[in-house]
């Protein structure tokens, strides 16, 4: 009698348990589907920090009104570090990144003034540079990201201007700003390591330095002028980053 009475209750319990299990499975499937197609995860999503190294070339132009321009270039090794954060929405990745890098650019150029022909020497040094950039790209086969990047660039510049015949020498050190654009490809390994190859083009814009020559060079009162310094360079480099969040793309259940 007792068994007959418990049978319907046990059956109802099994039906209820099956319903809960089915609801859980459906909920899990919907959650994973949302993660796979929304902006809540992905192989590239999350914060990261890393290092980079590469090679660059700078083109520098010094010019003054009425005088011929002096142009020079230099090649140098560069190394530094980067930190950033990515958001991934399906196959689209958005990110913000900042980097700081050593670079040993040095150009030495010479020109001759038009009026009262005088030899003028220029020396331009860029010891380090940094950027703050946005990134946007698309994933290829989930583990590869092709991206474009651009934003603000800045650098320390040391500019030396000299006239050996006077003699006269002037040095100006300051902080230059400009813009940067570029692109690259990034690969993810083991959901933690990001390996990239990228190229950046940096334009630090013109910088004007005024100078005044001593009276002995041109009579009283002292004479002088100005020089515009225009620095542009590109960098090709490899980078390795460690991503702090391990968030692989989840595939909906079949």
Protein Blocks (a to p, Z undefined) as FASTA:
>chain_A
ZZmmmmmmmmmmmmmmmmmmmmmmmmmmmmmmmmmmmcnbcjkgccdddddddddddddd
dddehiacdddddddddddddddddddehjaccddddddddddddcddddddfbhpaddd
dddddfbdcdddddddddeehlaccdddddddddddddddddfklpccdddddddddddd
dddddddehhlaccddddddddebjadddddddfklnopadddddddddddddddddddd
ddfbdcddddddZZ
